[in-house]
């Protein structure tokens, strides 16, 4: 359920093809995306409050964590307010302490744009 909040309720609305279309019809892609990210992560947080341990579902990483971590990265990229999502940020930090998550971070990819 948590994975699907991201997979079907947030992520498709920030795809490049979607944001390009928003821009083409005169909209602000970042503003468009922020709203879906904010609402989606709020729903994720409410649901995770019932299932979380150290991670989104219990005390071991699951697919929900694999969906959450990149979505929080997108939230930061698009300027969504995530300050009130303390539990999710704590889960993100625990995930990023694991090599598999840290190695998958966008900024660690070979094609990452370096500033």
N, C-alpha and C positions, 0 to 999 in steps of 0.2 A: 504494500500500500504506500509506504513512504517513497520507495523508488518511483512509483507511478506518479506521485505528486510532481516530481521533477520531470520525469520522462515524458509525461503527456500534458502536464498543466503549466510548466514553466519553459522548459528547454526549447520546444518547437517554436515558441513565440519570439525567441531571440536569435534564431538561425539567420545567417546572412541573407538568404533569399527573402525571408520575411522582412527583415529590417531594410533591405534594399527597396522592397515594394513600398514600405511605409515612407521612406525618403522620397521615392518617385511620385507619391501622391501628395507630397508637401508636409508630411509629418516629421516629427523629431524621433528618430529611431531610439535614442537613449531614453527619452521620456517614455515612449511606448514600452520599452523593455523593463524599465525600473518598476512600473506599476505591476506587471506580471510577476517579476521576481519578488517584490515586496509581499504581495498577496500570497504567492505560492510558498515562500519561506515561512510566513506566518502560519499557514495551514500545516506545513511540515512540522514546525515547532509545537503546535498544539497536539498533533498526533504523536510526535516523538516523546512528548512529556509522559505519555502513557506506556511507552515501550522501552525507553532508554535505560541503560546502565552506564557503563563507561563509553559505550558507542550508541548508535541510534536504536538498535534492538539488542539489549543485553550487554554483555561484557566482551564481545568479540566483534570485529568488523563484519559487516554484511554488505550486500548490494546497496542497501540504503545509504551507507557511509560513502560508497563509491559514487553515488549520485550527489550526495550532499556536498562533498568537498569541492568539486569543480563548480557547483552552482554558487557556492559562497564566493569563489574566485570571480565568477561572472557578476555577482552582486557588487563586488568591489569595483570591477571594471566599468560597470554602468552607473556607479554612484548610488546604488540603493542603500537605504539606511538599514544597517544590520546591527547597530549598537544594542538594541533591545533583545537580541537573540542570544543571550548569554549561554544558554545550554548548548545551542548549536555551535557556537564559537569554541566552547570547551571541547566538544566532540571533534570539531575540526582540528584543534591543536593536538589532541591525542592521535588522530589519524595521521597528521603530518609528522608526528614523531616516529612513525613506522616507515622503514625504507621504501616499501612499495608505493606508498602514497607520496612521500617526498620526491621520489624519482619520477613520478608521473606529473608533477607540477608543471604548468604551462611554461614557466620561465626556465625550466630545466631541459626543455626539449631542444633538439639540435637546430630546429628552424625558428626558435624564439627570437623575436626582435629585441635586440639589446640597445639600451639607451646610453 
